[in-house]
Amino acid sequence: MYYQIWNFFLKEERYNFWKNEINLYNNPNKLTWQKVIDFFAFVEQNLLLKSQLGEVDTLEGFINLVVDNGYCLKAEEIAWFLVTRKQIWNLFDLAQTTPLLKDQLLSAKNPQQFTKVAADYGYYFSVDELAWLLTEVKSSPELVSINNSVGEILTVSNYGKIEIGYWIWLAEEWGIVPPFCHRVQPGTFLSQYIDNPFLPDRCFLPKSYFKQQLVISH
């Protein structure tokens, strides 16, 4: 399956095609974003489907298998998800070796300025897309400690060779990523609140939280 994803969406000529095709997705949709995540998670649990996807030799065949397994996704939607994420990761990767870019990003006063700097370097994504990716990473069960604006918190520090902690910290400062995320998501929520990760019952407190609050209150 991974070769097919690369071959249909991320191989250089395909990536450039889809990047030009979608540019900024006309209507960034969190439901579609999550649906693609859910589909890839479903594939990891279904070895037969994973094998079938790994054997298809056309994009049409790939999408037909996706739909046949109950996920109403178009090629353009999967491409939007994959290409947008790749642009964000490529930006973070470049920032690690380009001090000027890193300084410009870290000094951004708001997420709109951040995405404008990214666009100046040829990386296009919306504030919502950045927030969804960083929230997803922060909610990952693969956790290590970092320090951020509210004290020590358990979150993902790096993906591969890309340090991610300070981008999460910046997004927290802007308010586009919730200050705390569940390490293990509870099984049930009140349905009307399920899409709001900022609510207290969807968050955990870092071990230094009460100490921080005590210091602030005095």
Salt bridges, closest charged atoms under 4 A:
GLU13 OE2 - LYS11 NZ 3.55
GLU44 OE1 - LYS50 NZ 3.11
ASP120 OD1 - LYS116 NZ 3.01
GLU136 OE1 - ARG85 NH1 2.78
GLU152 OE1 - LYS207 NZ 3.37
GLU172 OE2 - LYS138 NZ 2.33
